[in-house]
Amino acid sequence: MTDHPESLIKSLIKTVKEYPRFSKEEIEKLCWMAVHEHKHGVLPSEYDIREIDEELYLKLLQEFKSNI
């Protein structure tokens, strides 16, 4: 299990909230996009299948849901 710095989680939460079409109903998708962008340096394309850091995604999602 990887220990992700709290500063990274907070940064990604900010990133998610700043997406143009931010919506609490799509939080899973937006968290996935933020983790993808963090890992690969670009937002995912429509059919992007590159792997992401799933532990980071789940941590972000958990933290995000507890803060909204």
C-alpha positions in Angstrom: 0.0 0.0 0.0 1.4 3.4 -1.0 1.2 6.3 1.3 0.2 9.4 -0.6 1.0 12.8 0.8 -1.9 14.8 2.1 -0.7 17.7 0.0 -1.2 15.6 -3.1 -4.7 14.7 -2.1 -5.6 18.3 -1.4 -4.1 19.4 -4.7 -6.1 16.8 -6.6 -9.3 17.8 -4.7 -8.7 21.3 -5.8 -8.1 20.1 -9.4 -11.4 18.2 -9.4 -13.4 21.2 -8.1 -11.9 23.4 -10.8 -12.9 21.2 -13.7 -15.2 23.3 -16.0 -18.2 20.9 -15.6 -17.7 20.0 -11.9 -20.7 18.1 -10.6 -21.1 16.0 -7.5 -23.0 13.5 -9.5 -19.9 12.7 -11.6 -17.4 12.7 -8.8 -16.1 9.2 -9.6 -15.4 10.2 -13.2 -13.8 13.5 -12.2 -11.6 11.9 -9.6 -10.5 9.3 -12.2 -9.7 12.1 -14.6 -7.6 14.0 -12.0 -5.6 10.9 -11.1 -5.1 10.1 -14.8 -3.9 13.7 -15.4 -1.5 13.5 -12.4 0.0 10.2 -13.6 0.2 10.8 -17.4 0.4 14.6 -17.6 -2.7 14.9 -19.7 -6.4 14.5 -19.4 -7.7 11.2 -20.7 -9.1 10.9 -24.2 -12.6 9.4 -24.7 -11.3 5.8 -25.0 -8.1 6.1 -22.9 -7.3 2.8 -21.3 -4.0 3.7 -19.7 -3.7 2.5 -16.1 -3.9 4.9 -13.2 -2.8 4.6 -9.5 -6.0 2.9 -8.2 -5.0 3.4 -4.6 -4.6 7.1 -5.2 -8.0 7.2 -7.0 -9.7 5.4 -4.1 -8.0 7.6 -1.5 -9.0 10.8 -3.5 -12.6 9.6 -3.8 -12.8 8.8 -0.1 -11.3 12.1 0.9 -13.4 14.0 -1.6 -16.6 12.5 -0.5 -15.9 13.1 3.2 -15.1 16.8 2.5 -18.2 17.7 0.4 
